[in-house]
């Protein structure tokens, strides 16, 4: 089980990874408002289920590929 602080830190790291992603032309794939909206679709329990298996960068890639 993860603490709320660990989940919050993971969520922040996923958000940062999502915001860092760029397309082939160097443009941001998603703005902060969009990224936060996508992340809000995941509960703390859902995020913590993937934490042992996915880095924040991997989670960002999965969220952006949907």
Secondary structure, 3 states (H helix, E strand, C coil): CCCHHHHHHHHHHHHHHHHHCECCCCCECCCHHHHHHHHHCCCHHHHHHHHCCCCHHHHHHHHHHC
